[in-house]
Amino acid sequence: PDELPRVLGECFHDDMVVKGPDFQEAGRGKEACIRSYEDFLRQATVLECRLSEAAIDLSGNAAVATYSWEMTYGLGGQDYHESGHDLFVFTREDGKWLAVWRAVLVSPRP
């Protein structure tokens, strides 16, 4: 977690937006989006996380990447198991791809 801000800072556009389940805003702007990751890691203990290979669609200086995920984590004394998809939008600036938008899509529980 200590190097998370540096790593994400290199990957996120200054205007980055993160949308959580039901598309509620979880962060707007690079620093707020980094904080949303830090807050989750500070509050939860990730017990297992699996990511699929990303599917990437390109068009000029824009790209969309999607992948599925499955995670088990502990929070507030309880364990949770969730799965879903992430959708990232990237823009290419000065030859570097930067994430500008992310949506976390949680699959409904059976």
N, C-alpha and C positions, 0 to 999 in steps of 0.2 A: 504493500500500500504506500510506502514512503516514496517510491519512485513513480507511482501512478500519475501524479500531476504532470511530471516531466514528459512521460511517455504519451499520455493523452494530449498534452499541450502541443506535441509535435504532429499529432494526427488530426486534431480538431480545428476547424475553421473558426475565426473569431466570432462569426454569426451562428455557430452550431446551435441546434435545437434538438432536445430529446423529448419524445412523447412516450408516456407509459401506457399501460392497459387503458382501453377506452379512449385513447388519444389525449389524455389529460397531459398538460405540460409538466415535465419533470425538471426541465432546465432550459434556459435561453441565454445564449452567450457562452463562450468557451469556459470561463471560470465557473459559472453556475452548473454547466454540464459535467465538468470534472468533479465538482462537489457532489453531484447526484451519485456518481460512482463511489466516491469516498464515503458518503453517508451510508450507502448500502453495505460496504465492506466493514465499516465501523460497527454497524448494528447487527449484522448477520455473520454467521460462520458457514462458508461454502463447504459442504461435505463432498459433493460430487458435481461435476459439470461436464457435459458432453456437447460438442458442437459438430454439425455436419459440415461438409465441404460447401463453400459459398458458391452460389450461382451469380455471375456478374454479367450485366448488360451495359454496353458502352455506347455512347453517342457523342462524338466530339469531345468537349471538355466536361461531360457529365457521365456519371456511372451510377448504377443501382446495384447493390449487393444484397442478397437474401440468403439466410441460412436458418436451419432449425436448431433448437437447443433443448436440452433437458437438464434440470438442475435440482439438487437436493441441498437444502440449507437449513440451519438452525437459527431461530429468531425468537427471543422472548421465552426461552425454555421449551419451545416446540420445534419439531422438524416439519419442513414443508417440501413437497415434491411438485415441481411445475415443469411444464414444457410449452414450447411455442416457437415463434419465428421472430427474427430480427430483420428489419429492413433499413438499410443505410443508403443515403444519397451522398455522393461525393462530387466535388468539383476539382478541376485541375487548374492550379494557379502556379505560374512560374515553373512549370514542369513537375510540380508535386501534387499528388492527390490528397485532398483534405476532406474529412467527413463534415458535412454541413447539416445533416438531418438524420435522426434515428427514430424508429418506432419499434417498441417492444410489444409484440402481439402474443398474449398468453392464450394457450389453448383452453377451452372450457373443460372443466373437470367432469368425468363421466358420472 
